[in-house]
Amino acid sequence: MTTAPDAAAQQPVPAWRPNSPTDEASVTAVHRQLATGLRHPATGHPLTLHLTALGGDRWHTAVTPVDEGVALIEVTADDPVTLRAEWRVPCVDATAYWTPDTHASRWLPPSWTAPRTVSLALGAPVASLVGGHDRALCTAAAGETTAPVRVGAGVVEESGEFAFTVEQDLTPDGPPLRLRIDLSGRHFATTLRGVTDWWGEDLTHPGVAPAARMPAYSTWYSLHQNVDATAVERQAALAADLGCGSVIVDDGWQTADRARGYGHCGDWAPNRTAFPDLAAHVTEVHRLGLAHLLWYAVPFIGRHNDAWDRFKGMILREEPHLDAAVLDPRHPEVRAHLLDTLSRAVEEWGADGVKLDFLDRFAVADPPPAPPGADHTTVHGAVRQLLADLDARLRRTRPDVIVEHRQPYVSPGLWPYATMVRAVDCPLSPAENRQRTVDCRLTAGPLAVHADMIMWHSAETPEAVAVHLVNALFSVPQISVDLDAQTPGQTAALRFWLGVFRRYADVLQHGALEPARPDLGYPQVRAHDPHTTVVARYAPLPVTLPDTDGPDGPRTLLVANADADPTVLLTATRPERALARVQDCRGEILSETELDLVPGSNPVTVPTGGLLTLTREG
């Protein structure tokens, strides 16, 4: 580690920021420069951090080189200060700005865009400016993953640069500001893997139950709140036959009300009409060979249950449009209630796990001061205590418990308390499901990543069903249609692609992920391990054959075609021979031929929703 000397105060060319706090002028502001030892790839000029501390000058900096083009920066404080770090890179060849907060576009924001606040229950402190050929021009992350961190970025109109800002409140006994800045110019997904490895250095994860990595059946889109034991068991039997490994019983099991909203959340007792014996129902699902998860809207306490009168004075805010309020976990009574009610699923009814929904609602902007009786001063600290206690309690009964979280609460600070993370709701939007699952994969660390529940209209073609599934290829699919009502073609497409998910789960979920063109929503995605490469094609783009480096190089290439164009162009660098098998969306083999590949483009016909399996000779 090298400790950087304090430099003379100097500010970069000012950028117009209408969202800056108006009271900064009344607070002592100390400016310093910090040499990072890094250089801009485009210009070769040194990268300098501009540090501003509001509240005092007793703070210290250190820079540690990590790898070629990568450095760690740490700032500690002897007095409470608000520390803001800003640095800029030339906006040369920039094509996209990537964050874990999935958006329809990856356009470059202006520098005056309001910063996003990330915390334990909302987002993750990482971003990447991406250039041509999917190279990261700058990937940066903060090490604080629990307390709120304010992250900003954008094009500086005055200079044509791209500015990054990270702001964190520092105290003498609190965590330092830690930054990891990567100017190595590698593929942006590779730089993000470096970030997740860094985050994971001091974290222990208990592992992922095998069922959490197998296709799942969810009741939400197929049944919504109209769930009962008979309907769930019927769907579970069909799902097991198709290759699913678990069933998730969503909203409705705890209430007879069918009007949506969350007014009946809080007691978490089963609706005895729909589930007269919940433990017996779970046992039947287990007999069918599936794991069983129950849904909980953790923060909500609804007006139409007994818990409302008990806890209505212990809330962070009311949400009248939901007929509910958000509980304040800083109260030990609130956490004890949640622990007892959420644990019943595993301890009393024998479920394999829980789906914890809406944790992001705990991330209240400007929460009220800690109320009388609270044993935590911060909401994020109380949420972490709640989840840690719940994890410990559930694992006493079931060591391999399955716990689902969901975008946008994807902070690495939550990794120890989750098994899987699911893309946020995007019904009937395969492209969005693709983008959200890929975004989750890039920073999910040890967690299994699940797609949003996949549904389709009853009149959909088998080819379109396959396209829905291929858009979730690099995640764990959750199916949510009435399996009893599917046509033979729809069922065949579902069975075939769930078989592909299962057969190639290792490379699809654990292989090195390389999505292309984040600015275009990832029109092509590939994952690979030493033996197999899987490419999904969502636009008429050529597919480059992976290098076969030595006798143990990847010999199998799978190309899943989710585009309407059936002509797949395989780009080779040398002559070689390969066996090509083409299957349609139902898995029926259309052809098996030996190809003599030539340098350049080699067309192969693969129908929409179909799969090409290329086995290359050694």
Helices and strands as residue ranges (DSSP letters): G 24-26, E 29-39, E 46-54, E 59-67, E 70-77, E 81-90, E 94-98, E 116-118, E 126-131, G 132-134, E 136-142, E 149-156, E 161-170, E 177-182, H 188-199, G 200-202, G 210-213, E 216-218, H 220-223, H 229-242, E 246-249, H 278-287, E 291-297, E 300-302, H 306-311, E 315-319, G 320-322, E 324-327, H 332-347, E 353-357, G 359-362, H 379-397, E 402-406, G 412-417, E 420-422, H 430-443, E 448-450, H 462-470, E 478-479, G 483-485, H 488-503, H 505-510, E 512-516, G 518-520, E 524-528, E 532-537, E 543-544, E 556-561, E 567-572, E 576-583, E 589-597, E 600-605, E 611-616
